[in-house]
Amino acid sequence: MTATPREIVERLEALVDATSLADQLTRLEALAARGALDADELAQARRRALAAAPVADVRAIGPARRGRTLAISFDGGLCPPASARLPLDEVAPRDGAIDWLERAVERFDVAVVGSRVDLDGAEPLRAWLAAAGLSPHALARVRFPSHKPPADVYLDARAMRFVGAFPSAAEVAAHQRDA
């Protein structure tokens, strides 16, 4: 079933309003791969998405632009692990988390990961970080992938470090995490 040009425009406008630029472009590629968009429609959709994107310093965004990728868990990294059971509007960042993130984006490609990103998408977390005091400059450099990305460093309070030998079930059960 081929969509009319107006239907395509409406879908694109909804897509632009609902997601980040990287998510939009990824979804457009997926639509084209499934045959929902032909080459001309894909090119038009890309132009519309790029034209609607906010202006940001893209030099600092992208895989390994800063040299190393740092993935930090939202609940368990930026916030205490117990926050995962709370609604987002009741969650507070760990002391120093926002200042740390401001500095981290200048040295690393930062990806905020976790189940909140998977379930709620990036926009609520972007809004939360902005309300918590993260500058627009830093916020523009944080990625919110919907899956665990390849990274050089992962920060998460729930993780156990793998050192070459698998832990026993008892060691896993005894693993302590902060509250």
N, C-alpha and C positions, 0 to 999 in steps of 0.2 A: 504494500500500500504506500503510495507516494503522497507525501504531505504537500499541501498547497504552500505557496510562498508566504502567505499570511500566517499559516500555522507554524512554519519554520521560524518566522520572526517572533511570534509569541513565545515559542519554546525557548528561543535564544534569550529573549528579554527576561523570562523567568529564570533561566540558568544564570545570567549575568547578575541578577539581583540576589540569588541564593547562595552562591559559592565563590570561593577565591579564584583568581585567574588561573592558577595551576590546575585546580580541580576542573574548571570549565574546559580548559584545553584538553585535559585527559579524557573527559567525558565526550567531547567532540570527536576525538580520535576513536573512541570506543563506538560511538554511533556510526562513524564512517566505516569502521571495520565490520560492523554488522550489516552494512548496506543501507542504513537509514538515511545517510547523506551521501550524495555523489561528490566528485572532486570539486566542482564549482560551488556547491552548497557548503562544503567544508571550508573552502577558502573564504567565502563570504562570512561564515560563522566565526572563523578565526579573526578576521578583520573587525567584526562587530565586538567580539570579546576584548580584543586588544585596545580598541578605541574607547571602550567603557571602563577600562582598568584605571585605577588611581595611579598617579605618577609616583614612582618610588625609585630609590637608588638601587637598581637591579644588579649593580656590580657586586653587591655583597650577598646576593641570593643565589642558591643553586648548589648542586653537588660539588663539594670540595673547593668552592670559591675562596674560602678562608683557610683551606688546607686540611682541616679535620672536621668531621661531623660529630656533634655531641647530641645524643638523644636523652631527654630527661622526661621522666614520668610526671604527669600532672599530679595525680594522687599517689604520694609516696616519694616525690621528688620536690616539686614546687610547694606542695601542700602535704601535711601529715597523711599517712595511709588511712587513718580513720575517716578522713574527709570523703572517701569514696562512697560512704554510706549516707552522705548528706546531700541535700539539694545544692546546686551550685551557688545560689544566693546566700547560703549559710556557711560557705567555705572561706577561710582566710588563708593567705599565703604564710609559709614558714617565715620566721624573722629573717630578714636579709635576702629573701628569695628574689624580690624585684630588683634590688640593687645588683645582685649577682647576675641576674639575667641581662641587665643593661650592659654589663661588662662582657659577659660571655658572647653576645652576638657580635662583638667587635673582633673576637679572636676565632670563633668557631661558626660553622653552619649549625644552627640550633634547631632541633626538631622536638616539639612537645608531643609526647605519645601517651597512649593509655586508653582505657575503655570509654572515657568520656568523649574522646575524639571519635572513636569508632561509633558510639551510639548517638551522640548529639551533633557531631560535626564540629568544624573549627570555629564558626562564628560566635557561639556562646563563650568559648574560651578566649577568643580575641577580645570580646567585650569585657569579660572578667579581668583579663590582664590589664586592659586600659583603665578600668575602674580601680584596679589595685595600684595604679600609678606607673605602669610601664609606658615609656615614651612612645609616641608614634614612630619615631626613628627606629627604635629597637623592635617594636611590634611588626614593622614591615619586614624585618629580617628573620622572624620566627616562622618556621613551617609547622604545619599540623597534619602530618601524613595520617591516612586512615589505616595504616599498617606499620608494623615495626620496621623502620628503614635500616639499611646497612649503615653502621656508624662505627666510629673509632672508639667512642666511649659511651656507655649507657649508665645513667644515674637513676637508681630506683631503690627505695628502702626495702622492697620485698625480695630483691635479687640475692642469690647466693653466687659467689664467684666460683667458676669452674676452673680447676687447676690441673686437669688431666685425668683425674680419677673420679668416677661417679660416686656421689655420697650414698650412704646407706639410707634406707627408709627412716631409720631412727634419727639420723643426722638431719634429714629434711624436716621431719616432724619437730625436732628440737630447735630448728632455725628461728632465731629471734629477729623480730622486726620492731622498729620503733612505733609508738602509738600516735 
